[in-house]
Amino acid sequence: MIRKVECLVDDIARKSKDSNVIAILENSIMLYEGYVSGRGRSELVEYSIKYDVIPFVYTRYADDINRIARVIKHYFEICLPENIRVISIDILPDYDKIAIFNNKIEVVVTPWEIVNNLQIKLIDSIKSSADSMDFQNIGNTARTLMQHLADIVFVPEKHFSHPEKEVTKNKYKNRLHAYIKSELQGDNNYELRKFTGRAIDFTESAIDLMNTTTHRLNAHSLFADACVLSALNIVSLVKSIHNRSNED
């Protein structure tokens, strides 16, 4: 019952256009405990609800947390029948949900300034992301990073592509695949060629997902982590292949 009402509360919050309340709901996981008293027609169910919020989001709205809790409690009250009550709403930071890699992830230093700068922007974005728009921007930055990387390493005269594959500027995946297949020819490179090709496909899927998903933040955050890590992984792989090709 309470989970169904949670969905109604989310809808009411979005329609209210209270951006602070929406941010907390979208950036949290709801936990609850129920207590039953009385029997039969006098039975009463009381819930204590807690929202575990990603810490940097909680910090952003800390000054408004008490009001937000009251608003959310009101939304539950207008949705619940008389025999079900919410006695408390607690909104607290969830330190278990801090992405550890945020403090450890580093730029893959390359000879290409634009690629380095976009990596810095991507890492800064994942550390400060707080809502759906922020996560979409992470996807957009990752896409721009991949496009510039393809611009740099793909040489049409050298890296031939399948005739049916477009290699225009917005088709970074096709250009990177063409680059990989040309630079990693032969049986000795089969495993690395296959691995890198799959990594490129995964990165494109992660980027696309950032722009289409309608999940709440706990899902958004996981997708964002995957998007950033996969993009930096491609930079590292392409840098290694580029360095090896220049040594030959």
N, C-alpha and C positions, 0 to 999 in steps of 0.2 A: 504493500500500500504506500509506504513512505517513499519508495523509489519512484513510483508513478507520480506522486505529488511533486517530487523533486523536478521532474520534467516540466510540470505545469509552472512551477516557480521560476524555472529558467525562462520559459516563454513569457511570463508576465514581466520579468526583469528586462528582457529585450524590448518588449513593447513600451516599457516605461522610459526607455532611453536614458536610464541613470547609469552613466558610463562606469562609475566606480563600483557599483553593485555588479554590473555585468563582468567587469574585469576580475573581481574576486570569484564569482561563480565559474567563469571560464578557466581560471587558473588554479583550480583546487579540486580536491577529492572529498566528497561528503561521507562522513562516518556517523553512525547513530547507535543509540541504545534505547530499547523500549522497556517500559515497566507497565504491568497490568495490575489494576486494583479493582475490587468489586466483582460481582458476578451477574450474569444475566443482563437485564436491561440497564442495570447500574454500572456495568463494566466500563472502566475508563482506561484508555491506553495513553501513556505519557512518554514523550520522546525527548531525549537530550541529543542534540545534533552538534557535530563539530565539523568545521571545514578546515582541512589541512591545505594551506596555501604555499606555493613555491616562495621561498624566503624573499627574494628580491622584489617580487610582486607585492608581498605583504608590506615590505618596507615602504614601497611607493605610496600605499594607501593607508599607512598606519594611523595617521591623524584622523581618518574618517571611519575607522574600523567599528567603533561602537554604534554609529548611525547605520552603517551598512548591516550590522547584525540585527538591529531593530527592524529595518526594512525587510530583510529576508524573513524574519520571524512573522511579520505581518502578512507577507505573501503566503506563508504556510497556513496561517490561521484562516485566511479567507478561502483556502482550498480544502481544508480538512472538515470532516463531519464533527458534530458536537462531542462525540465520545472519544475523539482522538485529539490530543493537545501536544503542542511543542512547548516544553517548559524552559528550554534554554537553547541559545545559538552561540556557540563559541567559534571564533575565527582566529586561528593560530598559524604561525609559520611551520612548515613541514621541512625540517632540516634533513630528513632522510632522502628528500627528493632533489637535493642539490646535485647537479651533474659534476662529478669529481673531475672529469676531464677538462671542464671549463678553466680550471686554474693551472692545468698542466699542458694543454694543447699548445703547440707552437707552429709558427709559420714555416713552411717548407721553403727555405731560401733558394731562389732561382736567379738566373742571369737576367730575368725579365721584370722590370720595375712594376709594370701594371699588374702582373700576376701576384707579386709580393704585396702590393697595396690592397688588392681585392681580398687576399687571404686575411690581412689584418682587419679589414672591414667586416668580413664574415665572422671572424672570431669575436670581435667586439659586439656584433649583432646578437650572437647566441648568448652572450653574457648578460645582455640588457633586455632581451625579448620578454614581453609581458602580455601581449594580446595577439589575436589572429592576424592583424595587419603586420605586426612585427615578424611573425613566422612566415608570412607570404613574402616579406622583404628579404628574408634569409634565402628563400628559394630563388628570388629574382637575382640576388647578388651571386649566388652559386652558379646560376645560369650564365650571367655575365662573365664570371671567372672562366667557365668552360669555353665560352665563345672566344674570349681573348686568347686563351691557351691554344685553341684550334687555329686561330688567326696566325699565331706565331710559328707553330711547328708544321702546319700543313702547307705543302708546296704542290700546287696542282700539276706542275710538269713532272714532278718526281713521285708523288704519292697517288697512284692511279686508283680510281674508285670504280665500282660496278656501274655500268651505264645507266641503270635504273635508279641509282642512289644519287639524290641531289647533294651537292656540296656547297650550297650557298651559305651566306654568313649565319643564318639562323639554324642551319643544320649541323651544329657542332658535333653531334654524335657521329654522323656519317663521315665527317672530315677526320675525326679522331680515329675512327675505325680504319679508314684508308691509310692514315699515318702508321698505325700499329701494324697493319698487315704488310705494308711496304718495308718498314724498318725491322720487323721481326720475321723475316722469311726463313724457310728451311725447317727441317725436322727438329733440329736442336732447340729451336725457339718455340716449338709447338705449345708447351705447357704455359709459358709466360704469355704467349700471344692469346691463348684461350682465356687465361686468368684476367688479363688486362681488358680484353673485349667484354667479358662479363661484368667487370668492375665499371666500365663505361656505361653499359646498359642499366646497371643498378643505380648509378649516380643520376642518370636521366630520370628514372622512375621516382627516385627520392625527391628530385627537384620538382617534378610535375605534381607529386603528392602534396608538397607544401602549398601549392596554389589551388588545390581542389578539395582538400580534406575539410570536413565540417565537424571533425571530432573536437572534444574539449581539450584543454591544455595538457592534461597528463598524456594524451596521445600525441598532441601537437609537439610536445617537448621531445618525445622519443623520435618522431619523424625528423625534427630539426637536428637532433644529435646525429642521426644517420646521414642526413643531407650534408652537413658540414664535414663530418669525418670522411664520407665517401668522396666529396669534392677534393679535399686535401690529399686523399689517397691517390686520386688520379694525377694531381700535380706532381706528387712524389714519383709515381711510376713513369710519367712522361719525361720528367727531368732526368731520371736514370737512363731511360732509353735514348734521350737526346745526347747525354754525355757519352754514352757508349758508342753511339753512331759517330760522334765527332772524334773519338779516339781511334776508330778504324781507319 
